[in-house]
Each structure stands twice: as structure tokens, then as C-alpha cells.
């Protein structure tokens, strides 16, 4: 089979196409690519999450790379994706591999690669790695015990340096002394236990639920921090009087937030709040990066400081490299991933959560109060998204329907332009938009919208359904 990397690495169903043999092929492809770049001697960090078989798949990766003569720094415990990515810098490595399927359902696993700048690989790097993947790689196996004896394999704990970096980014002591009552839903993923570690001590209290690893992700369709997966967290907030609910996804690079009423704060609002925090509290100035499905609020906030905003296709393989290229202070996407120029060009749910908590501490506002403050500055914005399933045989027909669509208006709002760099974005009057695109990781058709007209959200999504012809 041909292995193709999607929006963020290669993901597949365990024991179907996600097998030891195919993970080994990916590792050979990466190893050969690094050899062509004369980076192989710098070594590769290998990390993994809490999914079924992840430690074993990480060992297969390490066995393969060391068989190619490439040094490996193998994480000695499951770790979040941003933790493993940050370890590239500490080890001065050529990159890292993370065995994770992020927010996909429990029967998936994946193979993520980060190059030496510790962010998602550029599309041209991904293409190059794919080109080196062999049809089989069974001959590339070195027993780990021998690799350790030869000095090719080093086991290490990735957490201390990462936690120190988080401590340097914001005022954790201020958060600890703010007397917040915080609840974290770790969603049985790789982020379990880290929030209690970060905020231990002081007057702030923290409760963690679903913190123990469980590769089945019980009680949810998938470990994605969306409202329908966070009903237990919402109920706990309403019953326990918590100030905020925090939910990392399966590999903890993304974050979901519930306010003090147990209500979901959508990821476009989080993007705008985190940008506002970095502009107002941290005083940063510089370019800003957003995906085409991310919020138009970015442009309004940036305009206050005469800062450029760069729009890119969906996926951090576009966001991270663009941040590096333009020296951006902040970048993010619609799915709850945000990155910071003085950290790594990689989604980091812990840095994002700390910044939001510090924003609350500095302003004395609640989480909902921060959203109100945002809307006071730039006006209210409303967002929603639906995911539609379709049969593979329908894809060409759906694509043709959308390509041919040239509506003058959607839900009574004038269409001002159509952008086609990644899917189809119908820009609307008053800074609104409707986007239709196929998922890069699952057989889903996504329909998103943002508008300043709260009463138009459902009508816009229904207009999107009608355009694609999928119920």
C-alpha cells in the first residue's frame, strides 16, 4: 500500500493498515530523508501517547532508526505532542516522531514527524519523506538492548525541560495565588496528570477528571475537546462551582474551554482571546497567522496595532512554517490549536491554558467576562461547525456541486467573494464566511461558518448542507 501523510502526519486504523510493518516503513522514509539532508547524525526524539500499542510502535520506530545508524532519544513515558516537540530543541535533534492519532477515534493511531524547528513539517518536507518510504522495511530492525549498548539509543524524561519552559512563558505563581477553582478533563489522553503538576501549591485549587490513561476513550466518540464530548465536564462545573473547565485533546496539543457556567467557549473566541492576551498583557508585536477557517476577529484585533495577518490553508503544516518564515508572534487554527513565536511553532494546549488563566488573573474577569470584554472591543461574532458523513462514491459528485456553486447570497447575507485555496470559503458581508471542505484525516465533510449575526448561524449551516447535497 502507498502511505500518504494527511493534514498532520499519517493516521490509520490499528491492525488494518496501521501495523508494525507500515510504521517501520514510515521510519525508514524519515531516516532516509534525514540522511539526504545530512542531519541523521543529530538524532531523532521518539515519543508516544496513551493509545493502544503506542509504546510498542514507538519502540519499532526506535529500532528502525537505530538500524539505519541514526541516534534515538526515546521518551521513557507517554507525553503530550508539544512536550515531545519541544524536546527537539533540548536534544539538538534533527526532529522527532510522535506515535499518536491526536483526536481520532480509539481504533486509530498515527505517525507524526516534526523537523528541527520543532513545528509541523512543511508540505515539501512531507512529500520528500513520503518519497523515501520503501515498499517493505523488514530488514531494518536493531534490538533495542544492542542499540543502547552501542550508544545509539538514549532513554530520557521529556517533562522537566518542557515544564521549565512553560514556567518561563507566563506568571504561574500569579495563577497559583489567584484562588481559582479549576477543573480539568484530561479525556484519558497523554495530558493526564500534567495540569495538577503545573499548578500544584498556592491558593488555586485544581480537580482532574478522566486523568487516567484509557485507550478506549470511554464516554466519548473521540478525544476531541468539543462540547458534545465534554458533557461530564459541563455537569461538574454546574454542580461544583468551578471557575473554568479545561480539556486537552488526546495528545494535548489542542485545548477546549468551558466557562464558569459550563458553556463551551468556541475555538475562534479562544484564538481571539489568546491573541488579545499576547498583544495587551505580554505586549508582543509582530505578524499573525491564521488558517482560512479561523476567525475574522484576528484581522480586527491586528488592525488596532497595524499588524499584518497571514492567511494559510488548514493544518499546522502551513501555520507553523509560515510563523517561522515571517517571524510571527502568534498563529492558530479553528480546531483549538494555538502556537506562540517565543515558544515553538507548534500547537500547545498547556501554554494556551496558562495564558487564558493568567488573562483572568490579570484582569480579574471570569472566562465569560473575557469573552464579553472581547466583544466590547470588536463586536460579537458567532461560529458553529457541522461534520457530515458521506460515502466514498459521493465525493466526486459533492465536489462538482460545490465547484459549480456561485450563490449571490447565503441565508440572506451577500456573498462578496469565494476563496478556494483549501476547500471553498464563501466570504459574506459584515466579515462573515461559510466554508465547505473535506477533512484531511477522516471521511467527513466539514461545514463551518462565522458571522456577526447570531440569528443566521443555523441558516448558514443549512445553506451549506444544501450546497453539498448531503443530509
N, C-alpha and C positions, 0 to 999 in steps of 0.2 A: 504494500500500500504506500501511497505518497503521503508524507507528513507535511501539512501546511499550517503555519502559525497564524492564529487569528488576531483579534484586537489586542490581546496581551498574552502571547505565548501559545503553546499547543495544549489543548484540553480534549479529553476523550473519555469514554466510559470504561471504567476499570474492568479488566478481563475480557473486554471486547477488543478494542484496538489499543487501549492503554495497558500495555504489558511490559514486562522486564525487557523483552527484546526490542520493543519500539522506544522505550526510554533510553536504552543503550545506544540505539541509532541516533537519537537526538544528541546525546552526549558526544558521540563521535563527530557529528556535524559541527557542534560547537568547538570541540577540541581542534579539529582540522582548520576551522576558520581562524582560531587564535594563533595557530601555527603560521598561517599565511600572513598574519598581521605582526608576527614576531613578538607576540605577547605571552606565549604559552608559559614561559619560564616564570612569569609573575604569579601564576597560580589562579585558582578559582575557589571562591567560597561556595559551599553547598549547604543549603538549608531546607527545611521542610515544615509542613503544618501538621495538624492533628487528624487529617483524613486517614481513611483505611489504607494501610500499606505505605504511607508516606515515608516513614523511616527506612523501610526496605528499598523503596525506589531511590531514595537519596543515596543509600549505600551502593546501589547499582551504578548510579551516576558517578560516585567517587571511584568505584572500581574501574569504570571505563576510562575516566580521565587519567587516572594514575597509570593505567596500562599504556596510555599514549605518552607517558613521561611528564604529564602536567601535574604540578603540585596541587593538592586539595586541602582546603581548610574546612573541615566537616563540623557543622554545628552539633553540639552534644545534647541538644534538646529541641523540641518544636519551638519555632519562633515566628513572629509576625514578619510579613514581607518587608516592611520598612526597616526592621531590625537587621535582617539579612543583607538588604541592600546597603545600609549604612556601613556594614562590616567590610565592604569592599574597600572603603577608604582607610579603615584601621589596619587592614592587612596589606594595603597597597597592591591589591589583586587586579587581575585583568578583567574581572567581572564576577558574577555569581549566578548560580542556578537555585531556584526555589521550587521545590516539589509542592504544588498547590493548585487547586482549581478555584481558588478565591471564593466567589459567592455561588458557584454552580451547585446543583443538587448533589446529594451524598454519593451517588454512584459514579461521579466524575473525579478524575484527578488531572494534574497538569504539569507542565514543564515551562517555567518562566526563566528567561535569561536577562540579566542586567549587565551592560558593559562597564568599563572602568569609571565612567562618570556617575554611576550609582542611580541611574534612572532607566526608564524603559528604552529598549533598543530602538534605534532609528529604523524605519522601514527598509533602507538599503542594507543595514546590518542583518536584519531578519532574513531578507532574501539571500544574502551571502551564506548565512548559516544553513538555511534550507538547501542550498545548492550543494553543500558538503555532506548532507545526510546520506549514508550508504543504504543499499537495499537490505543488507544484513550486517550485523556487527558482533556476532557471537564470539569472534576471536579476540575481542578487546575486553579482557577480564583479568584483573590482578587481585589476588586475595588481599583483603584489607590489612590483615596482620603483616603480610610481607610489605605492603605499601608503607605501613607505619615504621617497620624496621629500616626501610630504605630512606626514610625521611621524606617521603612523598605525601604522606597523609598526616595531618595535624588535627586533633580534636580540640575544639575551643568553645567557650561560652560567649555567645554574641551579645549578651544583655548589658554587661557593665559599661562598655563604651557608649552604647546607644542611650542608656538611661542618663549618663552624664551629659550627652548632647542635648537631650530634652530639657535637662535642668538648666542648661546654658541659654536655651531659647526664650524662656519666659520665667516669670517670678512664681515658682512653685510654692515658695513659703507664703506668699500673699494668698494663694488659693487655699493652702492648708489652714490659714488663720481666718478665712472668710466665713467660717461657720456654715458652710453649705451642707445640705443633706443630699447626697448624690447616690443614684442607683445605676449600676452598670449591668447590661445584659450582654455577656460575652458570646452568646449564641453557640456555645460549645466549641468555639474555634481557637485559633492559635493565640488570641489576645487574652485568654483566661488567666487571671492572677496578676496581670501587669498593672491594671489601674489601682488595686489595693497597694501594690508595691510603690507606685509613683506618689500616692497621696497619703501614705502612712504617717501618722503623727499630726499634731496640731488640732485645731477645733473643728475642722471639716470632717464629716462622717461619710463613709462610703460603704455601700452594700453591693455585693455582686451576686447575680443570679446566672444560672446556666454557665457557670465558670469552669466546670469540669469537662475535659475533652470527651466528645462523643461523636464518632464519625458518621453516625446515622442522623445527626441533627434533628432529634425528635421535637415534635411540636411545631415544625415549620417546613415549608416546601423546600427551602434552600436558605443558607445562612447569609441572606441579603438584608441589610437594615432598612427595610421598607415597612410601612405602617401595618400591613396585613401579617407580617412576621413578628410584630412587636406587641401583640395584644396582651401578653403576660406582663411585659414591662409597663404598658399603659395602665393596666389594672393595679399594679403595685404602686405606681405613682399616686393614683387617685386614692388608694387606701392608706398609704404611708406618709403622705405629706412631703414627698421629695421635691427638691428644687429643680432637678433636671434628671433626665434619663439619657444615658449614653450607650450606644450599641455599635461595636465594631463588627465588620463582616467576618467571613470565615478566616481570612488571613490578615485581618486587622489593618489593611491599608486604607480602607474606607470607613466612614462613620455615619451613623444615623443619630438624630437627636429628638427627644420628646421634651416638651416644655413642662412647666410646673402643673399644668392641667392634664398631663398625659396625652397631649395633642402632638402630632407629628409636625416637626419643622422641616419643610421640604428642602432638598439639597440645593436648589437655586437660592433660597433665602440664606442657607448656610454659606454658600460661596460669597454672597454679597456681604454678609456679616464678617466673615474672615478677612475679606479684602478691606472692609472698613476698619477692622481692628488693626491690621498692619499699616494702614495709612494714618489713622488717628492716634492710636496708642503707641505703636512702635515707631511711628514717624518715618516709615520707609517710602522711598520714591523711586520709580523706575517703571519699565514696561510691565504689562499684564497680559496673561494668556488665558484664553477661554476656548472651549470647543464650541462648535456651531449649535449644539443643543443646550449650551449653558446660558446663563441669564443676561438679558439686555441691561440689567441693573449694573453690570460691570462697567459698561460704557458711561452710564450716568455718573457713577462714583469717580471714575477715572477723569471725566471731564472737569470735575471740581479742582483737580490738581494738574490739568493739562498733560495727562499721561497717556501714552499710546496703548491701545488694546489690540492684540493679535488674535484673530480667529483661526482655528485649525480644525481639521476633521476629528471625528470622535476617536478616542483612545489615547492613553498616555504615551504611546509610541510617537504621537505627534506633539502632545503637550510638553513632555519632558525635554526632548531635543530643542523645541522652539524656545523654551525657557533658557537653556544653555546658550543658544545662538544669540538671543537678544539681551541676555542678562536680566531676565525678568525677576521681579520681586515676589510674584505670586502667579500660580496657574491652577486651573481646575477644570472639572467636568461635571456633567449633570448627574452622574451616578454616585456622588458623595465622595469623590476623591479630590484632595487638595494638596498642593505642594508649595514649598517656600524656598526662595532663592538663596537664603543664607543657611539652608539645611541641605537637602538633596532634592534633585528634580524628580521626585517620586512621591506618590500618594502616601500620606502618613496620618492615620486616624488618631494617633496619640498626640502628635503635635497639634492637630486641629482641635481636638477636645480640650487640651490645655489652654489654647488661645481663647476658645469660647468661654471657658471658666474664668480666665483672667479678665476677659472683657466684662463679665458680670461683676467680678470683684472690683475692678477699677471704676465702673460706672455706678455701681450699686443698683443696677437694674436686674430684673429677673430675665429668664430666657425669653419669655413672651414680650417683656418690656424692651428687650433688644430688637426684636422684630418690629415692634411699634416705632422705636427710635429710627430704625432703617427707613420705614415707610414715611415717617415725618420728613426725612431728608429728600427722598426721591419719588414719593408716591407709592401706593400699594401695587403689588404685582402678584398675579395668581398663576399657578402652574399645576399641571397634572400630566399623567402618562398612563397609557394602557398598553399591554402586551397582548398581541393576538397570535394564536397558533394557526398554522396553515400546513397543508400537505405539500411535499416537495414538488409535486407535479403542478402546483398552483403558482410557483414562484415567477415563472416567465410571464404568465398572464397578469399577475399583480403588478410586476414591473412595467409591463406595457401600459397598463391602465394609468399608472402614476406618471409615466413619461409623457403621455398624451394629454394629461390634465392641465388645463390653462384657465383656472377659475378666475373670475373678476373679483369675487368676494367669497369669504368663508364665514358662516354664522353671522352674516350681516356686516362683517368687517372687510374693508377694501384690501385686496392683495396688491402690495406695492412692488414686489419683486420675487423671483424664485431663484434660490441658490442650490446648486447641485454638486458641491464638492464632496459630499458624503451623504447619500440619501437625497431627500427633497425637502428643502425648507421654504415654506411659503411665508414671506415676510408680510406683516399686516400693519395697518395704520396704528398709531399710538404705541409703536415699539413692540407690538406683539408678533408672534410667529406660531406656525404649525409645522411640525417635522414628521416625515414618514421615512423609515429606514429599516432594513433588515439587521437583526442582531449579528454581531461578528462571532459570537460564541455559542449561540443556541438557535434552534429552529423557531425563532419568534420574529414577528413583525411589530416594531415599536412605533407608536403614535404619541407624540409629545406636543404640548402647547404651553405658551406663556402669554399672558395678556393683562392689561390694567383693568379690564372689565371682568369682574368676578362672576357676573351672571352669564358670561359667554363660554366658560371653560367646558362644560359638558357639551354644549352645542358645537364647539370647535372639535372636540374629540369625536363626536358623532359624524361631523363632516369628514374627518379623516377616515373613519370606518367606511363611509360611502365612497370615498375616492378609491380605496383599495379593494372594495367589494368583498371584505372578509367579516363574518359575523363575530 
